[in-house]
Amino acid sequence: MIGDDITTDIHGAKNIDGITILIYTGKTKKNYNKINSVEPDFEADSLTYTIQIIQKLLDLVV
């Protein structure tokens, strides 16, 4: 799951054992309360970096 909302996107995906990428281009900002939140598998500042993360994950599968 790629999402910009730590609560609905990332937490929801973690509930079904999904791999998560939190992207800081929308709702959630870097200073969110990490102590009381679920941790994403990956964090990205841009769509470009998100694509790089996905490519690395795909390389591991192939």
N, C-alpha and C positions, 0 to 999 in steps of 0.2 A: 504494500500500500504506500503510495506517495501522497502525502497530505500536508496541509499547512495548519491544521488544528490538532494540537496535542490531545485534546479531550475526545473529540469524536472520531477523527481519522486514525490517529496512532493507537489510542487506547482500544478502540473498536477492533482494529486489526490484530493487536496483541491478544485480545480475548479469543481469537480463533487461530492463534499461533502463526500469524502472518509475519512476513519480513517487512519492516517499516523504514521509510525514509521521511524524516521531517524536514520540510523545505521552508526556509525563512523568507518567503516572498509574500506571505499573506498574514493570516490572523495571529499565529504564534510568533513571538519575537524571541531573540536569543536569551533574554533575561527572564524567561518564564520560570516559575517555581519548580525547579527540578527535584527538590526534596519530596514534594507531595505528588509528583506526576510519574507516569510510566516513562521509561527510557526508550527512545527509538533505537533501532539497530544502527541507523546511519543518520547523519545530519548534513544538510546542504544549504549553501547560501544562494545558489542560483540553479536555474534549469540545466545549464551546461554541466555543472558539477553533478547534478542528479543523473544525467545521462552517463557520465563517466562511472558512477557507482553501479548503475544497471549493467553497463558493459563489463565491468569487472566481475559482477555476479554471474553474468551469462558465460564468461570465460571459464569460470569454475565448474559450470555444468557440462560444458562441451568437452 
